[in-house]
Amino acid sequence: MKKPTTFKIGEREYTLAFSVRALANMERSIGRSILSIITGNQASWMRNMTIDFTAYGLKYGLQGAEKDFDPYELIDYAFEHGMELNELTGYVLLAIEQTGLFQIRMPEPTEEKTGKTEKK
């Protein structure tokens, strides 16, 4: 079930892989289910993809992390090396999808018109 997702920050390579227990810990930490976060329209995705979502994804999914690992320091380190939050969050989402428990699809951009939602 745990299929790794690897990425680099600077010269260092990191690996994310989630077990069911790791995902459950992540859900408890953010106070919501993964499913409630990854479903919805573009506006709900923008609300749900928080720094905390990324931090807890790193905390529970990063392989080989020290016991006192601070995911916010890794996020700062990523920023210092030119990585944006959305890229780092993308690695967390990919690792979650690699579990096979969820199929993540990015929502289509929508535009409100006369009370109906229409695709651009």
C-alpha positions as YAML, in Angstrom:
chain: A
units: angstrom
residues:
- id: 1
  name: MET
  ca: [0.00, 0.00, 0.00]
- id: 2
  name: LYS
  ca: [2.80, 2.44, 0.79]
- id: 3
  name: LYS
  ca: [4.19, 3.64, -2.53]
- id: 4
  name: PRO
  ca: [6.82, 6.31, -2.06]
- id: 5
  name: THR
  ca: [6.83, 9.78, -3.54]
- id: 6
  name: THR
  ca: [10.27, 11.37, -3.70]
- id: 7
  name: PHE
  ca: [11.20, 15.00, -4.16]
- id: 8
  name: LYS
  ca: [14.24, 17.21, -3.73]
- id: 9
  name: ILE
  ca: [14.80, 20.39, -1.81]
- id: 10
  name: GLY
  ca: [18.21, 21.78, -2.59]
- id: 11
  name: GLU
  ca: [20.53, 18.79, -2.84]
- id: 12
  name: ARG
  ca: [18.63, 16.62, -0.37]
- id: 13
  name: GLU
  ca: [16.07, 14.02, -1.42]
- id: 14
  name: TYR
  ca: [12.98, 13.30, 0.67]
- id: 15
  name: THR
  ca: [10.51, 10.43, 0.55]
- id: 16
  name: LEU
  ca: [6.84, 10.55, 1.50]
- id: 17
  name: ALA
  ca: [4.76, 7.41, 1.99]
- id: 18
  name: PHE
  ca: [1.57, 7.00, 3.99]
- id: 19
  name: SER
  ca: [0.20, 4.03, 5.88]
- id: 20
  name: VAL
  ca: [-3.43, 3.96, 7.01]
- id: 21
  name: ARG
  ca: [-2.25, 4.81, 10.54]
- id: 22
  name: ALA
  ca: [-0.27, 7.81, 9.26]
- id: 23
  name: LEU
  ca: [-3.31, 9.10, 7.37]
- id: 24
  name: ALA
  ca: [-5.51, 8.62, 10.45]
- id: 25
  name: ASN
  ca: [-2.99, 10.59, 12.53]
- id: 26
  name: MET
  ca: [-2.97, 13.33, 9.91]
- id: 27
  name: GLU
  ca: [-6.78, 13.48, 9.96]
- id: 28
  name: ARG
  ca: [-6.84, 13.76, 13.76]
- id: 29
  name: SER
  ca: [-4.24, 16.54, 13.67]
- id: 30
  name: ILE
  ca: [-6.06, 18.66, 11.10]
- id: 31
  name: GLY
  ca: [-9.49, 17.85, 12.53]
- id: 32
  name: ARG
  ca: [-10.99, 16.69, 9.23]
- id: 33
  name: SER
  ca: [-11.05, 13.62, 7.06]
- id: 34
  name: ILE
  ca: [-8.77, 13.44, 4.04]
- id: 35
  name: LEU
  ca: [-11.83, 12.75, 1.89]
- id: 36
  name: SER
  ca: [-13.54, 15.95, 3.02]
- id: 37
  name: ILE
  ca: [-10.42, 17.90, 2.07]
- id: 38
  name: ILE
  ca: [-9.81, 16.45, -1.39]
- id: 39
  name: THR
  ca: [-13.40, 16.63, -2.63]
- id: 40
  name: GLY
  ca: [-15.18, 19.74, -3.73]
- id: 41
  name: ASN
  ca: [-14.83, 22.62, -6.11]
- id: 42
  name: GLN
  ca: [-11.87, 24.89, -6.74]
- id: 43
  name: ALA
  ca: [-12.84, 27.33, -3.97]
- id: 44
  name: SER
  ca: [-13.01, 24.57, -1.35]
- id: 45
  name: TRP
  ca: [-9.62, 23.24, -2.46]
- id: 46
  name: MET
  ca: [-8.13, 26.68, -1.97]
- id: 47
  name: ARG
  ca: [-9.58, 26.82, 1.57]
- id: 48
  name: ASN
  ca: [-8.42, 23.29, 2.39]
- id: 49
  name: MET
  ca: [-4.83, 23.42, 1.15]
- id: 50
  name: THR
  ca: [-3.40, 25.14, 4.20]
- id: 51
  name: ILE
  ca: [0.09, 25.29, 5.61]
- id: 52
  name: ASP
  ca: [-1.12, 22.98, 8.39]
- id: 53
  name: PHE
  ca: [-2.37, 20.43, 5.82]
- id: 54
  name: THR
  ca: [1.09, 20.38, 4.26]
- id: 55
  name: ALA
  ca: [2.90, 20.37, 7.61]
- id: 56
  name: TYR
  ca: [0.92, 17.43, 9.00]
- id: 57
  name: GLY
  ca: [1.33, 15.60, 5.70]
- id: 58
  name: LEU
  ca: [5.09, 15.99, 6.08]
- id: 59
  name: LYS
  ca: [4.99, 15.09, 9.77]
- id: 60
  name: TYR
  ca: [3.16, 11.81, 9.25]
- id: 61
  name: GLY
  ca: [4.31, 10.87, 5.75]
- id: 62
  name: LEU
  ca: [8.00, 11.75, 5.65]
- id: 63
  name: GLN
  ca: [10.13, 8.61, 5.85]
- id: 64
  name: GLY
  ca: [13.20, 8.55, 8.08]
- id: 65
  name: ALA
  ca: [12.30, 11.73, 9.96]
- id: 66
  name: GLU
  ca: [13.69, 12.22, 13.45]
- id: 67
  name: LYS
  ca: [11.28, 11.84, 16.38]
- id: 68
  name: ASP
  ca: [11.45, 15.59, 17.12]
- id: 69
  name: PHE
  ca: [11.03, 16.54, 13.43]
- id: 70
  name: ASP
  ca: [9.40, 19.96, 12.94]
- id: 71
  name: PRO
  ca: [7.60, 20.04, 9.58]
- id: 72
  name: TYR
  ca: [7.32, 23.83, 9.67]
- id: 73
  name: GLU
  ca: [11.11, 24.07, 9.62]
- id: 74
  name: LEU
  ca: [11.17, 21.88, 6.50]
- id: 75
  name: ILE
  ca: [8.57, 24.18, 4.89]
- id: 76
  name: ASP
  ca: [10.79, 27.18, 5.73]
- id: 77
  name: TYR
  ca: [13.77, 25.31, 4.29]
- id: 78
  name: ALA
  ca: [11.80, 24.59, 1.10]
- id: 79
  name: PHE
  ca: [10.89, 28.28, 0.76]
- id: 80
  name: GLU
  ca: [14.55, 29.24, 1.23]
- id: 81
  name: HIS
  ca: [15.38, 26.96, -1.70]
- id: 82
  name: GLY
  ca: [12.76, 28.47, -4.01]
- id: 83
  name: MET
  ca: [10.00, 25.90, -3.59]
- id: 84
  name: GLU
  ca: [6.46, 27.25, -3.31]
- id: 85
  name: LEU
  ca: [3.89, 25.88, -0.89]
- id: 86
  name: ASN
  ca: [1.68, 24.57, -3.70]
- id: 87
  name: GLU
  ca: [4.54, 22.42, -5.03]
- id: 88
  name: LEU
  ca: [5.26, 20.96, -1.59]
- id: 89
  name: THR
  ca: [1.53, 20.37, -1.03]
- id: 90
  name: GLY
  ca: [1.42, 18.62, -4.41]
- id: 91
  name: TYR
  ca: [3.96, 16.07, -3.19]
- id: 92
  name: VAL
  ca: [1.84, 15.41, -0.10]
- id: 93
  name: LEU
  ca: [-1.27, 14.95, -2.27]
- id: 94
  name: LEU
  ca: [0.58, 12.63, -4.64]
- id: 95
  name: ALA
  ca: [1.80, 10.50, -1.73]
- id: 96
  name: ILE
  ca: [-1.77, 10.32, -0.39]
- id: 97
  name: GLU
  ca: [-3.02, 9.24, -3.80]
- id: 98
  name: GLN
  ca: [-0.24, 6.62, -4.01]
- id: 99
  name: THR
  ca: [-1.86, 4.77, -1.09]
- id: 100
  name: GLY
  ca: [-4.65, 3.72, -3.43]
- id: 101
  name: LEU
  ca: [-7.28, 4.76, -0.87]
- id: 102
  name: PHE
  ca: [-8.17, 8.00, -2.63]
- id: 103
  name: GLN
  ca: [-8.36, 9.15, -6.22]
- id: 104
  name: ILE
  ca: [-7.46, 12.82, -6.27]
- id: 105
  name: ARG
  ca: [-8.71, 14.94, -9.12]
- id: 106
  name: MET
  ca: [-8.04, 18.64, -9.30]
- id: 107
  name: PRO
  ca: [-11.33, 20.53, -9.58]
- id: 108
  name: GLU
  ca: [-12.15, 22.29, -12.81]
- id: 109
  name: PRO
  ca: [-12.17, 26.09, -12.70]
- id: 110
  name: THR
  ca: [-15.73, 27.36, -12.55]
- id: 111
  name: GLU
  ca: [-17.45, 30.68, -13.04]
- id: 112
  name: GLU
  ca: [-20.72, 31.72, -11.42]
- id: 113
  name: LYS
  ca: [-23.37, 33.01, -13.86]
- id: 114
  name: THR
  ca: [-27.05, 33.59, -13.15]
- id: 115
  name: GLY
  ca: [-27.07, 31.16, -10.25]
- id: 116
  name: LYS
  ca: [-25.59, 28.27, -12.25]
- id: 117
  name: THR
  ca: [-22.00, 27.05, -12.31]
- id: 118
  name: GLU
  ca: [-20.58, 26.79, -15.77]
- id: 119
  name: LYS
  ca: [-17.19, 25.54, -16.94]
- id: 120
  name: LYS
  ca: [-14.94, 28.16, -18.44]
...
